[in-house]
């Protein structure tokens, strides 16, 4: 999109308009748990399942039931502490575990049906991957979440919520499967303490659509967890690709809670909404940009160390996701032994180290409110990046801004400009020596509330 289009989309008004109390109440604001989620910024999602051991990889949602062999599951060296050490090295603040995926294999001590860790020889049928994962998360001070795949289930021969391999034709069996899904969600929501997110793979049908009634279960047992997602409730959205980047601008609001999965007459309209959001939207639904650490691979495949994403690409993802008001979610692929491969672990550590090098220590920073916020440096210094953050507890108020630097000759020089800030905006520009910086909010929908205005010297 061109800058002119951004400005038109912003619905801009005067810099600090005088709003009535009723108008101020209309500014969309996040729930406290959404603020917390956006503060996480970077997470890892661990895809590990029976698929890792099945010939042909993980595209088996139509697998014949008799071909499913739980005895194949044998992560002999599985160590969830090592998984979370990788997350910590990357700088992740939350982590998500795939508790069950397309095969329907249940990676906890489930009583729902006989296809899971109770039915394997690994750890004498007593293993509980969900428990181990959550305990490791808490050990490393990383918030745990759960990813639940119920849209496909090879054990039940369910494909896209339809039984008999997707052919349907058995309403009673389908109804039984919906109740099974509710029991799965209940077990996961009640056995492991507070979780930060419940993520339904591909979205979950609502009861009105003939799906399981899972939202009340999550709300009752995990009230502080982000729900992702259905047409009833979507507390964040997908950014529209698996390249780890969000569009710009990237607003945290959407027209309504079902916008991200509702079919539009024009598919391009949906993708535009996913990438950019809607500054006039009535639902707070920030973006999540995801990408696998190994290009194209969401589960481990042997002999693919060469597919580990290069460091410069991961840093680019970070700046085009976290730096554009979105969270970045990287896919982690434990191997058949149950460990994060060495090549992947090193790359996570390199990413964490590079982000800390770039943005761990600002040259100077401040905060404030109003249309102008100034930042004085202790001495003239060369800088090449700024980070801007709004206090999103008060909603997204900024619609257009500019950053200027006081350069030699005592003149203000434009450094960068933009449309949306939201939780965080990272911007780069040519290195320049400045003695002071000035953030000018030139368009907003209410008094701007700047949580952070920080300068960096990266190069």
C-alpha positions in Angstrom: 0.0 0.0 0.0 1.1 3.5 -0.7 1.6 6.1 2.0 -1.3 8.1 0.7 -3.5 5.0 1.2 -2.2 4.5 4.7 -3.2 8.1 5.6 -6.7 7.6 4.1 -7.1 4.3 6.0 -6.1 5.9 9.3 -9.3 7.9 9.5 -7.1 10.8 10.8 -8.4 13.7 12.8 -6.6 16.7 14.4 -3.6 16.0 16.6 -5.2 16.3 20.0 -8.9 16.5 19.4 -11.3 17.5 22.2 -13.5 14.5 22.7 -16.6 14.2 24.7 -16.8 11.6 27.4 -19.0 9.4 25.2 -16.5 9.7 22.3 -13.6 8.7 24.6 -15.5 5.7 25.7 -15.7 4.5 22.1 -11.9 4.1 21.8 -11.4 0.4 21.6 -9.2 -0.9 24.4 -7.6 -4.3 25.1 -8.4 -6.7 27.9 -5.6 -6.9 30.5 -4.7 -10.3 29.2 -4.3 -9.0 25.7 -1.9 -6.3 27.0 0.1 -9.0 28.7 0.1 -11.1 25.5 1.4 -8.2 23.4 4.1 -7.6 26.0 5.3 -11.2 25.4 6.3 -10.1 21.8 8.2 -13.3 21.0 7.2 -16.9 21.5 8.0 -20.5 20.4 5.4 -23.0 19.4 6.6 -26.6 19.8 5.2 -29.0 17.2 6.0 -32.6 18.3 3.7 -35.5 17.7 3.4 -39.1 16.6 3.8 -37.7 13.1 7.5 -37.4 13.7 7.8 -41.2 13.7 5.4 -42.0 10.8 6.8 -42.7 7.4 6.2 -39.9 5.0 6.2 -37.0 7.4 3.2 -35.2 9.0 0.6 -34.8 6.3 -1.6 -37.6 7.6 -4.9 -36.0 8.6 -6.6 -38.6 6.2 -4.5 -41.5 7.5 -6.4 -44.8 7.8 -6.9 -45.7 11.4 -5.3 -49.1 11.1 -2.0 -47.5 10.0 -1.7 -45.5 13.2 0.8 -47.2 15.5 1.3 -45.5 18.9 4.2 -47.9 19.7 6.3 -45.8 17.3 6.3 -43.0 19.8 9.6 -43.2 21.6 11.5 -39.9 22.3 14.2 -41.7 24.3 16.0 -38.5 25.4 13.1 -36.1 25.7 13.9 -33.1 27.8 11.5 -30.3 28.0 13.9 -28.3 30.1 16.2 -28.3 27.0 13.3 -27.0 24.9 12.7 -24.1 27.3 16.4 -23.3 27.4 16.1 -22.8 23.7 13.2 -20.5 24.2 15.0 -18.6 26.9 18.1 -18.2 24.7 15.9 -16.8 21.9 14.4 -14.2 24.3 10.9 -15.8 24.1 8.5 -14.8 26.9 5.8 -17.4 26.1 5.7 -20.9 24.6 3.0 -23.1 23.2 2.9 -26.9 23.1 1.0 -29.0 20.5 -0.9 -31.2 22.9 -2.7 -33.1 20.1 -2.3 -32.7 16.3 -3.8 -34.2 13.2 -3.4 -37.8 14.2 -5.5 -37.3 17.3 -2.7 -38.7 19.5 -3.2 -37.3 23.1 0.1 -36.3 24.7 -1.1 -36.4 28.3 -2.7 -38.9 30.6 -6.1 -38.6 29.0 -9.3 -40.4 29.8 -11.1 -39.3 26.7 -10.2 -42.2 24.3 -7.5 -44.9 24.0 -5.0 -43.3 21.7 -2.2 -41.4 23.5 0.5 -41.7 26.1 -1.4 -44.2 28.1 -1.1 -46.6 25.2 2.6 -46.5 24.6 5.6 -48.2 26.2 7.5 -44.9 26.5 7.8 -44.2 30.3 5.7 -47.3 30.9 2.6 -45.6 29.7 2.9 -43.0 32.5 4.4 -40.1 30.6 2.7 -36.7 30.4 4.3 -34.3 27.9 1.9 -31.5 28.7 2.8 -31.7 32.4 6.5 -31.8 31.7 6.2 -28.8 29.3 4.2 -26.7 31.7 6.6 -27.4 34.6 9.6 -26.5 32.4 7.9 -23.3 31.3 7.4 -22.3 34.9 11.0 -23.3 35.8 12.3 -20.9 33.1 9.8 -18.1 33.8 8.1 -18.5 30.4 4.4 -18.4 30.2 2.9 -21.7 29.0 0.1 -22.2 26.5 -1.5 -25.1 24.7 -2.2 -25.7 21.0 -5.2 -28.1 20.3 -5.8 -29.8 17.0 -9.3 -31.1 16.7 -10.2 -30.0 13.2 -8.5 -33.2 12.0 -8.3 -36.4 13.9 -7.1 -39.5 12.0 -7.9 -41.8 15.0 -11.5 -40.8 14.7 -11.3 -40.4 11.0 -12.3 -36.8 11.2 -11.4 -34.4 8.4 -12.2 -30.7 8.7 -14.7 -31.6 11.5 -16.5 -34.2 9.3 -16.5 -37.9 10.2 -15.9 -40.8 7.9 -12.7 -39.2 6.5 -14.6 -36.0 5.6 -17.5 -37.7 3.9 -19.9 -37.2 6.8 -23.2 -39.0 6.7 -23.3 -40.0 10.4 -24.8 -37.2 12.5 -24.6 -39.3 15.7 -20.9 -40.0 15.3 -20.2 -36.4 14.5 -22.1 -35.3 17.6 -20.2 -37.8 19.7 -16.9 -36.3 18.3 -18.0 -32.8 19.3 -18.5 -34.0 22.9 -15.0 -35.7 22.7 -13.5 -32.3 21.7 -15.2 -30.7 24.8 -13.7 -33.3 27.1 -10.2 -32.8 25.5 -10.4 -29.1 26.2 -11.7 -29.6 29.7 -8.8 -31.9 30.6 -6.2 -29.5 29.3 -7.8 -26.5 30.9 -8.2 -28.1 34.4 -5.1 -30.2 35.0 -2.1 -27.9 34.5 -2.7 -24.6 36.3 -2.9 -21.2 34.6 -2.2 -21.0 30.9 -1.5 -18.0 28.8 -3.2 -19.1 25.6 -5.5 -21.8 24.2 -4.8 -22.1 20.5 -7.2 -24.0 18.3 -5.4 -25.1 15.1 -7.2 -23.6 12.1 -9.9 -22.1 14.3 -12.8 -24.0 16.0 -16.4 -24.2 14.8 -19.0 -22.6 17.1 -22.0 -24.5 18.4 -24.1 -22.6 15.9 -22.0 -24.0 13.2 -22.3 -27.5 14.6 -19.0 -27.4 16.5 -18.0 -28.1 20.1 -19.0 -25.7 22.8 -15.4 -25.0 24.0 -15.5 -21.2 24.7 -17.4 -21.5 28.0 -14.9 -24.2 29.1 -11.9 -22.0 28.5 -13.6 -18.9 30.0 -14.5 -20.9 33.2 -11.3 -22.7 33.8 -8.7 -20.4 32.1 -10.1 -16.9 32.4 -6.7 -15.3 31.9 -5.8 -17.3 28.8 -6.0 -15.8 25.3 -8.6 -17.6 23.2 -7.6 -18.2 19.6 -10.0 -18.5 17.9 -13.6 -18.8 16.6 -16.3 -16.5 15.2 -17.4 -16.2 18.8 -14.1 -15.0 20.1 -10.7 -14.1 18.6 -8.4 -12.4 21.1 -5.6 -12.2 18.5 -5.4 -12.8 14.8 -3.1 -14.5 12.3 -1.0 -12.0 10.3 -1.9 -13.7 7.0 1.3 -15.6 6.1 3.8 -18.0 7.5 6.8 -15.8 6.8 6.9 -14.2 10.2 6.0 -10.7 9.1 3.1 -8.4 9.4 2.0 -5.7 7.0 2.4 -2.0 7.7 0.4 -0.3 9.0 -0.6 -3.1 11.4 -3.5 -2.0 13.6 -4.5 -4.0 16.6 -8.3 -3.6 15.9 -10.6 -5.5 13.5 -14.1 -4.8 12.4 -15.5 -7.5 14.7 -14.3 -10.7 16.5 -15.1 -13.0 13.5 -13.4 -10.9 10.8 -10.3 -13.0 10.6 -12.0 -16.2 9.7 -15.3 -15.1 8.1 -15.4 -15.9 4.4 -15.5 -12.6 2.3 -16.8 -12.3 -1.2 -13.3 -11.0 -2.1 -10.6 -13.1 -0.5 -8.2 -10.2 -0.9 -10.3 -8.2 1.5 -9.7 -10.8 4.2 -6.0 -11.0 3.6 -5.8 -7.2 3.7 -7.6 -7.2 7.1 -5.3 -9.9 8.4 -2.1 -8.1 7.4 -3.2 -4.5 8.3 -6.2 -4.6 10.7 -8.7 -1.8 10.7 -8.1 1.5 12.5 -11.8 2.0 12.8 -12.4 -1.6 14.0 -14.6 -2.3 17.0 -12.7 -5.4 18.3 -9.2 -5.5 19.8 -7.5 -8.3 17.9 -3.8 -7.8 17.5 -1.7 -9.7 15.0 0.5 -12.8 15.4 3.1 -13.5 12.7 4.3 -17.1 12.6 7.1 -18.9 10.8 8.9 -22.3 11.3 12.6 -22.2 12.4 13.2 -24.6 9.5 11.9 -23.2 6.3 8.6 -24.9 5.4 8.8 -27.5 8.2 6.5 -27.3 11.1 7.5 -30.7 12.4 11.0 -32.3 12.4 12.2 -34.1 9.3 15.5 -35.9 9.2 18.5 -34.4 7.4 17.1 -30.9 7.1 19.6 -28.9 9.2 20.2 -26.9 6.0 16.7 -25.5 6.2 17.3 -23.6 9.4 16.4 -20.0 8.7 19.5 -17.7 8.5 20.0 -15.2 11.3 19.5 -12.1 9.1 16.1 -13.4 8.0 15.0 -14.0 11.6 16.1 -10.5 12.6 14.2 -9.2 9.6 11.1 -11.1 10.8 11.5 -9.7 14.3 11.7 -6.1 13.0 8.7 -6.7 10.6 6.5 -8.3 13.3 7.4 -7.1 16.8 8.5 -3.9 15.2 5.2 -3.5 13.4 2.8 -4.0 16.4 2.6 -7.8 16.1 3.9 -10.8 18.0 6.4 -13.2 16.4 5.8 -16.9 16.9 8.6 -19.2 15.8 7.9 -22.9 15.2 10.2 -25.2 17.1 10.8 -28.8 15.9 12.0 -31.3 18.6 13.6 -34.3 16.8 12.8 -38.0 17.2 14.9 -38.2 20.3 12.8 -35.5 21.9 15.4 -32.7 21.8 15.7 -29.4 20.0 18.4 -30.1 17.3 21.8 -28.4 17.9 21.5 -26.3 14.7 18.2 -24.9 15.8 19.3 -24.2 19.3 22.3 -22.3 18.1 20.1 -20.2 15.8 17.7 -19.4 18.6 20.6 -18.2 20.8 22.0 -16.2 17.9 18.6 -14.5 17.4 18.3 -13.7 21.1 21.8 -12.4 21.2 21.4 -10.1 18.2 18.1 -8.7 19.4 19.8 -7.9 22.8 22.7 -6.4 21.0 20.5 -4.1 18.9 17.8 -3.2 21.4 19.0 -4.2 24.8 20.4 -0.9 25.9 19.0 2.4 24.5 21.2 5.4 24.0 18.4 7.3 25.8 14.7 6.9 26.4 11.7 8.6 27.8 7.9 8.6 27.9 5.1 11.1 28.0 1.8 12.2 26.7 0.6 14.8 24.3 1.4 15.7 20.7 5.1 16.3 21.3 7.5 14.2 23.3 11.2 15.3 23.4 14.2 13.1 24.3 17.4 14.7 25.2 20.7 12.8 24.9 23.4 13.1 27.5 25.7 14.2 24.7 25.5 14.3 20.9 25.5 10.7 19.7 25.1 8.9 16.4 21.9 6.9 16.2 20.1 4.8 13.6 17.0 3.3 15.2 14.1 4.4 17.3 11.5 2.4 19.2 8.1 3.9 19.8 5.4 2.4 22.1 1.9 3.6 22.9 0.3 2.9 26.2 -2.2 0.5 24.6 -4.2 0.2 27.8 -5.7 3.4 26.5 -6.2 2.1 23.0 -4.4 3.0 19.8 -4.6 6.7 19.5 -1.9 7.7 17.0 -2.7 7.9 13.3 0.4 9.7 12.0 3.7 10.8 13.5 7.2 12.0 12.6 10.5 11.7 14.4 13.1 14.5 14.1 16.6 14.9 15.4 18.4 18.1 16.5 21.6 17.9 14.3 24.7 20.0 14.2 23.8 23.6 13.3 20.9 23.5 15.8 18.3 22.5 13.2 15.6 19.8 13.3 16.1 17.1 10.7 13.4 14.6 9.8 14.5 11.1 10.6 11.4 8.9 10.0 7.7 9.0 9.9 4.8 6.5 10.1 1.2 5.8 10.6 0.5 3.3 13.3 2.5 2.7 16.5 0.4 0.5 18.8 2.4 -1.7 21.2 5.7 -1.2 19.4 7.2 0.3 16.3 10.8 -0.2 15.4 12.2 2.1 12.7 15.6 2.4 11.1 17.2 5.3 9.3 20.6 6.5 8.1 23.0 7.0 11.0 23.0 10.6 12.2 24.5 12.5 15.1 21.8 14.2 17.2 21.7 16.0 20.5 17.9 15.7 21.0 15.0 13.9 19.5 11.4 15.0 19.0 8.4 12.7 18.5 5.6 14.7 16.9 2.2 13.1 16.8 0.6 14.9 13.8 -2.7 13.0 13.8 -4.5 11.1 16.6 -8.0 10.3 17.8 -7.4 11.3 21.4 -4.5 12.6 23.5 -1.4 10.4 22.6 0.0 8.3 25.4 3.6 7.4 24.7 4.8 4.5 26.8 8.3 4.5 25.4 10.4 6.7 23.1 13.9 5.3 22.8 17.0 5.8 20.6 19.5 3.2 19.5 22.8 2.9 17.8 22.7 -0.5 16.1 25.4 -0.3 13.4 
